[in-house]
Amino acid sequence: MSEPPSKRRRVELSLEDKIKLIKESEMFPKPTLNILSEKYRVGKSTIGDIVRK
């Protein structure tokens, strides 16, 4: 039998990090969600949620 998948580690971004992330997402050329998610070590959907709000 294969091993169960490991749980993802919870990552909390500070307010400062979220502000930086939003400013970076508005830069030109616009970075992809994939690039931002790798930089901040959070999921793409998390990046999308932060940028949309």
C-alpha positions as CSV (number, residue, x, y, z in Angstrom):
1,M,0.0,0.0,0.0
2,S,1.1,3.5,-0.7
3,E,1.6,6.1,2.1
4,P,-1.2,8.7,2.6
5,P,-0.4,12.1,1.3
6,S,1.3,14.4,3.8
7,K,-0.7,17.4,5.1
8,R,0.1,20.8,3.7
9,R,1.8,23.2,6.1
10,R,-0.3,26.2,7.0
11,V,1.3,29.5,5.9
12,E,0.1,32.8,7.2
13,L,1.0,36.0,5.3
14,S,1.4,39.1,7.3
15,L,-0.5,42.3,6.3
16,E,2.8,43.7,4.9
17,D,3.3,40.6,2.7
18,K,-0.3,40.8,1.4
19,I,0.2,44.5,0.5
20,K,3.5,43.7,-1.3
21,L,1.8,40.8,-3.1
22,I,-1.1,43.1,-4.3
23,K,1.4,45.8,-5.5
24,E,3.5,43.2,-7.3
25,S,0.3,41.8,-9.0
26,E,-0.4,45.2,-10.4
27,M,3.1,45.7,-11.9
28,F,3.8,45.6,-15.6
29,P,4.4,43.0,-17.0
30,K,1.9,41.3,-14.8
31,P,3.3,38.3,-13.0
32,T,1.4,35.0,-13.1
33,L,-0.3,33.5,-10.1
34,N,2.1,30.7,-10.4
35,I,5.2,33.0,-10.0
36,L,3.6,34.8,-7.1
37,S,2.6,31.5,-5.4
38,E,6.1,30.1,-5.6
39,K,7.6,33.4,-4.3
40,Y,5.3,33.6,-1.3
41,R,5.0,29.8,-0.8
42,V,1.2,29.7,-0.8
43,G,-1.3,28.2,-3.2
44,K,-2.5,29.8,-6.4
45,S,-6.0,30.1,-5.2
46,T,-4.8,31.9,-2.1
47,I,-3.0,34.4,-4.2
48,G,-6.1,34.9,-6.4
49,D,-8.3,35.4,-3.3
50,I,-5.9,38.1,-1.9
51,V,-5.6,39.9,-5.2
52,R,-9.4,39.9,-5.9
53,K,-10.2,41.4,-2.5
